[in-house]
């Protein structure tokens, strides 16, 4: 009997040891398989798409929030009811984790609703190829506002952003140019913002164009020529006043009677707008008018009604 009991115990120990060995072998195999599968996933995981333009601005959230708070609390406290955190979230959701060539106007609709605000009559200033001058002018003269002087434009001016389907959902290395795809985050945003800016204009609106450009001061392909001009409301806008600027020391390629200005006037007349045009103004003249608006050469500076 003792011999039989000892033999049984031996068999039990043997079975137990074999079971433990099998279990350990299974655990080792599972670890090896998990390692192989994880390594394989890392190798085939999608990489960030590569584009030709600069990537998303570093610290984009901080930049947008800082500009938003500065605008609504310091520059225009009457807009203090704007929720900057919601505005940032709506911008982020418009592009994060999305292919930057598949952005639509619907993506930006919540942002436009949150950040848009009324534009006072007689203060809208549109520009084409005169960006630096127009913004230097509105910075010195509070009589006019460009799109970049509104909350939407102020937050996004000279900032870039785009998403990517792969993690972390934002591409900081590169974003697509318009030539690579038109439905990119920047192009869609500025088209929508420009459309809203034009729709909000009322009274006399100003248009600053560059008469030193050989191809013509008015270009149908520009944001002004393709979007803003067609979204001005004849029932709200009483007149369009054109400022034709010429570079210092540069050519006077076009006057108010030039070919492209005639095309612009024709488009405006067809839409029942009254038109006036100031010719031969130069940047120094214009900026001097800010400090001496009563000078006889400063009619365009004070013509806001």
Beta strands, then each sheet from edge to edge (+ up, - down):
strand 1: 53-54
strand 2: 125-128
strand 3: 174-175
strand 4: 203-210
strand 5: 237-246
strand 6: 275-282
sheet 1: 1+ 3-
sheet 2: 2+ 4+ 5+ 6+
end
